[in-house]
């Protein structure tokens, strides 16, 4: 059995596993008066969040990333409570990103050892990081989101300008020795940063380029990393701690998959430069909003 088949099978397993976890937790929540009231409150924003799911994951499939745009949309519309944004991003986008990984495994003839080791590193990083983020209060989440989004916005700007590793190209389809170790270690930390809502796509593409790999290799690496770290790394912890918006998560899952399929099957090419710059500007502006709210939030606040 080939590595590609095994990895795709894990996507299916992850889809079912995460789906069962989310379904059971939402059912448990709605069995209480408080949980049902929260569900009805969240339902007020379902149309907005459904639109976010489609558009963000449409862009995600094309390599823009979904966390930046989704975070900004949730914050600007106040459709998800700030403290639940990291969990909602990671739990809700599990499903569309698993779909992406399923579709993109085999996109290039990538070395199995390189791919699997980097996927495992990101998953472990997310698992470790989630154990901390799920315990943070509202102030820490807001400040963490501010830092994460600011860094992501700067990386996206560098990518658009071709500055640093984004301006380099290579043709390698495998890593060995020191380069493989660097790839594993850096992807571990990128996986941990995912728990903050700081997307992995842009920095992962920079990492792949810096290590001299074919840019096409970034797609299975970054999509597979996100898929597995979400499904098996941090989603179980965010769900267990009930740190996610129930309705927004369902919207991200269902409508996000629709966005992925539209992008993959119907969009062959699209000019992304202007769109990427718009997202970059919005992300940096949103990071400032998180900082501003975080500074004003008393320590220990949970809502």
Order of alpha helices (4+ residues) and beta strands (2+ residues): alpha-alpha-alpha-alpha-alpha-alpha-alpha-alpha-alpha-alpha-alpha-alpha-alpha
